[in-house]
């Protein structure tokens, strides 16, 4: 094992605060990971990680070494890419996270063409509606919709996705078509919460300056975009969601979903790419993020999407 491999192992252990977690992500035996860190500490003549039965954390020397080694590996990645990257020589693996709807309806249909151009590149795609921890879970970048929390991550805005209000024909036949905000008192909303145990604040609408909410009843709360869409199509209530992807347009075009109260839509929702703050971004990550931006931007309000 060369010293660059050893540095990568140490970085992953430090970021995850776990030898076993690093071994799983790197696809290595636990013993190999432990030995690599031990040999690194012996070579440096200092302890980098403090190990107990419950946790692993960096020492003061470990913190300093982690920052410098991170810069070193980033510089090496940039150096290695200088002479071999001509738009087709990307190698290695990228670990990416995004919502299941974005993956299914937008990214995956376009991904074969990208991988065809870069046959030596591998993609690990996590598609869920939970907010992953980019650093501790070892992701290279995440595609996130909604308002961003303050963090040390770098945010690359892509645009804003238009949102629409939808109901199924069966629901409208049973409860009628709402035409004013006052009509919502006689209707039901499918509530969406990433973490179950509460309800959404109700019907959301944007007047051009600020967002307002109208409390609404509803007997079903879900925590994934797939079940959100399915609950609406089953007639369980109305939903509010980004209009993105061919499937959403197909459902509307075929009348399987019907837009309601278009004058009371939610605000367009921001979509951004997040990645770790680094002086140098690996060529494979930079190329992938540029491609992802190019795929998603035309679907945003800024990209000229008309509804």
C-alpha positions as CSV (number, residue, x, y, z in Angstrom):
1,X,0.0,0.0,0.0
2,X,1.5,3.4,-1.0
3,X,1.5,6.4,1.2
4,X,-1.2,8.2,-0.8
5,X,-3.5,5.2,-0.1
6,X,-2.6,5.4,3.6
7,X,-3.4,9.1,3.7
8,X,-6.8,8.5,2.1
9,X,-7.5,5.8,4.7
10,X,-6.6,8.1,7.6
11,X,-8.8,10.9,6.2
12,X,-11.8,8.6,5.9
13,X,-11.3,7.2,9.5
14,X,-11.0,10.8,10.8
15,X,-14.1,12.0,8.9
16,X,-16.3,9.1,10.0
17,X,-14.7,8.8,13.5
18,X,-14.8,5.1,12.9
19,X,-12.4,2.4,11.7
20,X,-15.2,0.0,10.7
21,X,-17.1,2.7,8.9
22,X,-14.1,3.7,6.9
23,X,-13.4,0.1,6.1
24,X,-17.0,-0.4,4.7
25,X,-16.8,2.8,2.6
26,X,-13.4,1.9,1.2
27,X,-14.2,-1.8,0.7
28,X,-11.2,-2.9,2.8
29,X,-10.9,-5.3,5.7
30,X,-11.0,-3.7,9.2
31,X,-7.5,-5.0,9.9
32,X,-6.1,-3.3,6.8
33,X,-7.5,0.1,7.8
34,X,-6.3,-0.2,11.4
35,X,-2.8,-1.3,10.3
36,X,-2.5,1.6,7.8
37,X,-3.2,4.2,10.5
38,X,-0.8,2.5,12.9
39,X,2.0,2.5,10.3
40,X,1.3,6.2,9.5
41,X,1.5,7.1,13.2
42,X,4.8,5.1,13.5
43,X,6.2,6.9,10.5
44,X,5.3,10.3,11.9
45,X,6.2,9.5,15.4
46,X,3.0,10.9,16.9
47,X,-0.5,9.7,17.7
48,X,-3.1,11.0,15.2
49,X,-6.2,9.3,16.6
50,X,-7.4,8.7,20.1
51,X,-9.1,5.4,20.4
52,X,-11.5,4.3,23.1
53,X,-14.1,1.5,23.2
54,X,-16.8,4.0,22.3
55,X,-15.3,6.5,19.9
56,X,-12.4,7.6,17.7
57,X,-11.4,11.2,17.6
58,X,-8.4,13.2,16.3
59,X,-5.7,14.4,18.6
60,X,-4.3,17.9,18.2
61,X,-1.6,16.6,15.9
62,X,-4.2,14.5,14.1
63,X,-6.3,17.7,13.4
64,X,-3.3,19.5,12.0
65,X,-2.2,16.5,10.0
66,X,-5.7,16.0,8.6
67,X,-5.9,19.5,7.2
68,X,-2.5,19.4,5.6
69,X,-3.0,15.9,4.2
70,X,-6.4,17.0,2.7
71,X,-4.7,19.8,0.9
72,X,-2.0,17.5,-0.3
73,X,-4.4,14.9,-1.7
74,X,-6.4,17.7,-3.4
75,X,-3.2,19.1,-5.0
76,X,-2.2,15.6,-6.1
77,X,-5.5,15.0,-7.7
78,X,-5.3,18.3,-9.6
79,X,-1.7,17.5,-10.7
80,X,-2.6,14.0,-11.8
81,X,-5.5,15.4,-13.9
82,X,-3.4,18.1,-15.6
83,X,-2.1,15.9,-18.5
84,X,-4.7,13.2,-18.8
85,X,-8.0,15.0,-18.6
86,X,-9.2,16.0,-22.1
87,X,-12.9,15.4,-21.5
88,X,-12.7,11.6,-21.6
89,X,-10.0,10.4,-19.2
90,X,-11.9,10.7,-15.9
91,X,-11.3,7.8,-13.6
92,X,-12.3,6.8,-10.1
93,X,-15.6,6.8,-8.2
94,X,-18.1,9.5,-7.3
95,X,-20.5,9.2,-4.4
96,X,-23.6,11.4,-4.9
97,X,-26.9,12.0,-3.1
98,X,-30.2,13.5,-4.4
99,X,-33.9,13.1,-3.9
100,X,-35.5,9.9,-5.3
101,X,-37.7,12.0,-7.6
102,X,-34.8,13.9,-9.1
103,X,-32.8,10.8,-9.6
104,X,-35.6,8.8,-11.2
105,X,-37.2,11.5,-13.4
106,X,-34.3,13.7,-14.3
107,X,-30.8,12.4,-13.7
108,X,-30.9,8.6,-14.4
109,X,-32.5,9.0,-17.9
110,X,-29.5,11.2,-18.9
111,X,-26.8,9.4,-17.0
112,X,-26.0,6.7,-19.7
113,X,-24.7,9.4,-22.1
114,X,-22.4,10.8,-19.4
115,X,-21.0,7.5,-18.5
116,X,-20.5,6.6,-22.2
117,X,-18.2,9.6,-22.5
118,X,-16.3,8.6,-19.3
119,X,-16.1,4.8,-19.4
120,X,-13.6,4.6,-16.5
121,X,-15.8,6.5,-14.1
122,X,-18.1,4.9,-11.5
123,X,-21.1,6.5,-9.8
124,X,-22.5,5.6,-6.4
125,X,-26.0,7.2,-6.4
126,X,-27.9,7.5,-3.1
127,X,-31.5,8.5,-3.8
128,X,-33.6,9.3,-0.7
129,X,-35.6,12.2,0.8
130,X,-33.5,12.4,4.0
131,X,-30.8,15.0,4.3
132,X,-27.5,13.1,4.4
133,X,-24.4,14.4,6.1
134,X,-22.0,14.9,3.2
135,X,-18.8,14.7,5.2
136,X,-19.5,12.0,7.7
137,X,-21.2,9.7,5.1
138,X,-18.4,10.2,2.5
139,X,-20.3,11.9,-0.3
140,X,-18.5,13.9,-3.0
141,X,-21.5,16.1,-3.6
142,X,-25.3,16.3,-2.9
143,X,-28.1,17.8,-5.0
144,X,-30.4,19.6,-2.6
145,X,-33.8,21.3,-3.1
146,X,-35.1,23.8,-0.6
147,X,-33.6,26.4,1.6
148,X,-30.0,25.6,2.7
149,X,-28.9,25.5,6.3
150,X,-25.8,27.5,7.2
151,X,-22.8,25.2,7.0
152,X,-19.1,25.0,6.0
153,X,-20.1,23.4,2.7
154,X,-19.7,25.1,-0.6
155,X,-23.1,25.8,-2.3
156,X,-23.5,26.1,-6.1
157,X,-26.9,27.4,-6.9
158,X,-28.6,26.0,-10.1
159,X,-31.9,27.7,-10.2
160,X,-35.5,27.5,-8.9
161,X,-38.0,24.8,-9.6
162,X,-41.6,26.0,-10.2
163,X,-44.1,24.4,-7.9
164,X,-47.7,23.5,-8.7
165,X,-50.8,22.4,-6.8
166,X,-52.3,19.1,-7.9
167,X,-55.2,16.8,-7.3
168,X,-56.6,13.6,-8.9
169,X,-59.7,13.6,-11.0
170,X,-61.4,11.2,-8.5
171,X,-60.6,13.6,-5.6
172,X,-62.0,16.6,-7.5
173,X,-65.2,14.7,-8.4
174,X,-65.8,13.9,-4.8
175,X,-64.8,17.2,-3.1
176,X,-65.2,19.7,-6.0
177,X,-62.7,22.0,-7.5
178,X,-61.3,24.7,-5.1
179,X,-61.4,28.2,-6.7
180,X,-60.5,30.4,-3.7
181,X,-58.5,30.1,-0.5
182,X,-61.7,30.0,1.5
183,X,-62.7,26.8,-0.4
184,X,-59.7,25.0,1.2
185,X,-61.7,24.6,4.4
186,X,-63.7,21.9,2.7
187,X,-60.7,20.0,1.3
188,X,-57.9,17.7,2.4
189,X,-54.2,18.0,2.0
190,X,-51.7,15.1,1.8
191,X,-49.1,16.2,4.4
192,X,-45.4,15.8,3.7
193,X,-42.8,15.6,6.4
194,X,-39.2,14.3,6.1
195,X,-39.5,13.1,9.7
196,X,-42.8,11.7,10.7
197,X,-44.4,12.8,13.8
198,X,-45.9,16.2,12.8
199,X,-47.8,17.8,10.0
200,X,-47.0,20.4,7.4
201,X,-48.1,24.0,8.2
202,X,-50.8,23.6,5.6
203,X,-51.4,25.1,2.1
204,X,-48.5,27.2,1.1
205,X,-48.8,30.1,-1.3
206,X,-46.5,33.0,-2.4
207,X,-47.8,36.5,-3.1
208,X,-44.7,37.6,-4.9
209,X,-43.1,39.0,-1.7
210,X,-43.7,36.5,1.1
211,X,-45.1,33.1,1.8
212,X,-48.4,32.5,3.5
213,X,-50.0,29.3,4.9
214,X,-53.6,28.2,5.2
215,X,-54.0,25.4,7.8
216,X,-55.7,22.4,6.2
217,X,-56.9,19.0,7.4
218,X,-55.8,15.7,6.0
219,X,-55.6,12.1,7.3
220,X,-52.4,11.0,5.5
221,X,-48.9,12.2,6.2
222,X,-46.0,10.7,4.1
223,X,-42.2,11.1,4.1
224,X,-41.2,10.3,0.5
225,X,-41.9,11.9,-2.8
226,X,-43.0,8.6,-4.3
227,X,-45.7,8.1,-1.7
228,X,-46.6,11.7,-1.9
229,X,-47.4,11.4,-5.6
230,X,-49.1,8.0,-5.1
231,X,-51.3,9.3,-2.3
232,X,-52.5,12.2,-4.5
233,X,-53.3,9.9,-7.4
234,X,-55.2,7.6,-5.0
235,X,-57.5,10.5,-4.2
236,X,-56.3,11.0,-0.6
237,X,-55.8,14.7,-0.9
238,X,-54.2,17.6,-2.8
239,X,-50.4,18.0,-3.0
240,X,-47.9,20.8,-3.8
241,X,-44.7,19.8,-5.5
242,X,-42.0,20.9,-8.0
243,X,-42.9,20.5,-11.6
244,X,-39.8,18.7,-12.8
245,X,-39.3,15.6,-14.9
246,X,-41.1,14.1,-17.8
247,X,-43.3,11.9,-15.5
248,X,-44.9,14.9,-13.8
249,X,-45.7,16.5,-17.1
250,X,-47.1,13.2,-18.5
251,X,-49.4,12.9,-15.5
252,X,-50.7,16.4,-16.1
253,X,-50.9,16.1,-19.8
254,X,-52.9,12.8,-19.5
255,X,-55.2,14.1,-16.9
256,X,-54.1,11.7,-14.2
257,X,-53.3,14.8,-12.1
258,X,-55.0,18.2,-12.4
259,X,-53.5,21.5,-11.5
260,X,-55.7,23.5,-9.1
261,X,-55.5,27.1,-7.8
262,X,-52.7,28.1,-10.1
263,X,-53.0,31.7,-8.8
264,X,-52.0,30.4,-5.3
265,X,-48.8,28.4,-6.0
266,X,-46.0,28.0,-3.5
267,X,-42.8,29.9,-4.1
268,X,-40.4,28.4,-6.6
269,X,-38.0,26.1,-4.7
270,X,-34.2,26.6,-4.9
271,X,-32.0,23.7,-6.1
272,X,-28.3,23.6,-5.3
273,X,-25.2,21.5,-5.5
274,X,-23.3,21.1,-2.2
275,X,-19.7,19.9,-1.9
276,X,-17.0,20.1,0.7
277,X,-15.0,23.3,0.9
278,X,-11.7,22.6,-0.8
279,X,-9.0,24.6,-2.5
280,X,-9.0,22.2,-5.5
281,X,-12.0,20.2,-6.7
282,X,-11.0,16.8,-8.3
283,X,-11.5,16.9,-12.1
284,X,-14.1,14.1,-12.1
285,X,-16.2,15.9,-9.5
286,X,-15.9,19.2,-11.4
287,X,-16.9,17.6,-14.7
288,X,-19.9,15.8,-13.1
289,X,-21.2,18.9,-11.3
290,X,-20.9,20.8,-14.6
291,X,-22.9,18.1,-16.3
292,X,-25.5,17.9,-13.6
293,X,-25.9,21.7,-13.8
294,X,-26.4,21.5,-17.5
295,X,-29.1,18.8,-17.1
296,X,-31.1,20.5,-14.4
297,X,-30.8,24.2,-15.3
298,X,-33.2,24.1,-18.4
299,X,-35.9,22.7,-16.0
300,X,-35.7,25.7,-13.7
301,X,-37.4,29.0,-13.9
302,X,-34.1,30.7,-14.7
303,X,-33.5,28.2,-17.5
304,X,-36.7,29.3,-19.2
305,X,-39.1,26.5,-18.2
306,X,-42.6,27.5,-19.1
307,X,-45.7,26.2,-17.3
